[in-house]
Amino acid sequence: MHDDAPHTPVIDFHTHAFPDELAPRALKTLCTNVDNLYEPVHDGTVSGLLVNMDRWGIDRSVLLPVVTKESQTRNTNEWAASCRSDRIAAFGSIYPHSSHYQDDIDHAVELGLPGLKFHAEYQDFIVDDPWMLRVYDYAFSKGLILIHHGGFDPGFEEPYKSSPMRFANVVDAMRGGTLVVAHLGGHAQWDDVERYLVGTDVYLDTSMGLEYYDHAQFLRIVDDHGAERILFGSDAPWSSAGAEIEIMRSLPLSDSALASILGGNAARLLGIQPI
């Protein structure tokens, strides 16, 4: 490669942070909810996230807030928009049960947020519910990317509201639009990911994955689904992006597949030019 060739950025497509004044309490509550199963890798603030990005060579991270009360929607999205920089991209979130979801989506678009984050467990909805399909359809009509939590969450019990089979129903109902399912399509449900989602028109992110799923299965999913539809993500502060990148680079992936997963695909979706 020539020295002056453009650099494909490393982009963490799945991160979380909170306003500085709320971060300590939010982090403590979330850790308690999962019996301290995960030890946070930063203090829950954007500045803490940036420190780790510098440490691990991450060019940009995508911040994914989750609204759990209708009253949070406007302030959350305005805060997310205020966090944007040349290092931080930010999605918005909406309260999915609101009868005013169209207005909330319009506001996210006005703020310049490129997508919305959903978490079926924390927001208490079934991903392929007919009401939600209307919500997605309107968001897609506005050009937004939608990213969902998928599968197991230690704070909740089975059956989970976001199974690979249910996401396959969403894909079948989609009329265009970009859908991303986190945790490689469904944390701890990767056999069903291969059964229902591999080969469909959906992106899968790797968050909270490479330290958990079988690497042979991961490589098979990459081969069968296509590296061009896999996005690197960490779920920071709940997983170390540095450790995930190190594992990723140790796997027998081609240079082009690795570059696509670590940042090329995210750059394309977000409209980011090579550095």
Secondary structure, 3 states (H helix, E strand, C coil): CCCCCCCCCCEEEEECCCCCCCHHHHHHHHHHHCCCCCCCCCCCCHHHHHHHHHHHCCCEEEECCCCCCHHHHHHHHHHHHHCCCCCEEECECCCCCCCCHHHHHHHHHHCCCCEEEECHHHHCCCCCCHHHHHHHHHHHHCCCEEEECCECCCCCCCCCCCCHHHHHHHHHHCCCCEEEECHHHCECCHHHHHHHCCCCCCEEECCCCCCCCCHHHHHHHHHHHCHHHEECCCCECCCCHHHHHHHHHHCCCCHHHHHHHHHHHHHHHHCCCCC
